[in-house]
Amino acid sequence: MMNNMVPTSLEPPHALEAETHLLGGLMQDSDMLPECLEVITAEDFYWEKHQMIFRAMMHLDQEAIGIDAVTIAEHLQTQEELTKVGGQEYLFTLMESVASAANARFHADIIKQKSLLRGLLKTSQQVVREALDPSANPTEVIERAEQKIFEISQQQVSDSLQPIGAVMDIVLQMIERYSKDDISGCPTGFRDLDKLTNGLQKSDLIILAGRPAMGKTALALTLAANAAIVYNKKVAFFSLEMGAEQLVQRVLCSRAEINMNLLRTGRLPNHEYKKIPMFSDEIVKSKLYIDDQASLSITELRSKCRNLARRQGLDLIVVDYLQLMDVGKAENRSVAIGNVSRGLKIMAKELDVPVLSLAQLSRKAEDPSRKGRPMLSDLRESGSIEQDADMVWFIHRPWIYNRDDERGPNYAELVVAKHRNGPIEDIPLFFAGEYATFRDYTAAEAPDDGGFGSFDP
């Protein structure tokens, strides 16, 4: 009975009349071809011979050769495809089947719609076949299905060309918002960083990179908590390395300024223990969402974020960290990581939300001659990370590489090494290791051990 779920006997969706009228119309007026190319490709035609004819038209157009039944026939002859399409006689039949190309765009839209439906049908049949396999992994089947459907959805035509006047209206609205608000984007809670960036902007991909134990997670979690708790933003934090309980414990210690080491060892003084109820209450009331799934693909991440955005809204996405994302069975690690960074950027644009992704730096950053100061070329495993990012930040703590640094172990720098829409700058921060947090740095901060080394950042 289950095998009857796939109606393979039915002919897939197609529109033969639209295909013949479009091809015939373009032979009469090839000026409509560019508009049709915005909608369809040769593969969108159902009949293989129509695919061949449309590819011939595309070739002739590219070579600036006039398009008609004769020139198409000549090109198909060189490709040994003329007989396959039914000869020159079929081309003349197509040309005579329609009076003009006036409805070419309309016919192209119909062809595209049928092509999308065929793609969905093919994917659905594949999902059914995989689901009927007794050894199938449901998670993997769902992930592949989501990826295929997403790829099909990306083939839909979007009218990306806009008159500049329409864009100007949006820009003027943005300028008005800038004048009214101190911060136009999602606030980070760090004074100098918000001043430099005006907050994390929608659709931006921000990379926060550093060597292990520099404090990447601590900084990202502090930023996420600031946005969610102080500014009432909706933040999704995806941790591929650390469990949800550990993350919440860090947020609590950071907000309440509770010594994390004393908390973990059960030696917390009574006066600090009394802080917990008040600060845990503000954390609970915030819109900070945590996901600690260890192996997460870009498809799963996008699906979770889309669902959360639809249900609750979303102002910021944080991923800890990029190189731990599941890349499947990729042969080339660099290409795989590049696909992840590109996927994060696409997701940021699709959801119109800033995405902050942590990343690991290569060992080149440990070069003694540089005293640990990172460079863009240190981004590990893929140059695509730098290319896809709108901003690249490095967390740098000079004292780790130079114990004579008079600013002490608490001094840190957020190196804004790339800023697509603004200046680059080194932003000083204060690292409070005992609280697992960062805060704004002031020159008056006296160097001390600050609990340095009491936890793994």
Secondary structure, 3 states (H helix, E strand, C coil): CHHHHCCCCCCCCCCHHHHHHHHHHHHHCHHHHHHHHCCCCHHHCCCHHHHHHHHHHHHHHHCCCCCCHHHHHHHHHHCCCCCCCCHHHHHHHHHHCCCCCCCHHHHHHHHHHHHHHHHHHHHHHHHHHHHCCCCCCHHHHHHHHHHHHHHHHHCCCCCCCCCHHHHHHHHHHHHHHHHHCCCCCECCCCHHHHHHHCCECCCCEEEEEECCCCCHHHHHHHHHHHHHHHCCCCEEEEECCCCHHHHHHHHHHHHHCCCHHHHHCCCCCHHHHCCHHHHHHHHHHCCEEEECCCCCEHHHHHHHHHHHHHHCCCCEEEEECHHHCECCCCCCHHHHHHHHHHHHHHHHHHHCCCEEEEEEECHHHHCHHHCCCCCHHHECCCCHHHHHCCEEEEEECHHHCCCCCCCCCCEEEEEEEEECCCCCEEEEEEEEHHHCEEEECCCCCCCCCCCCCCCCC
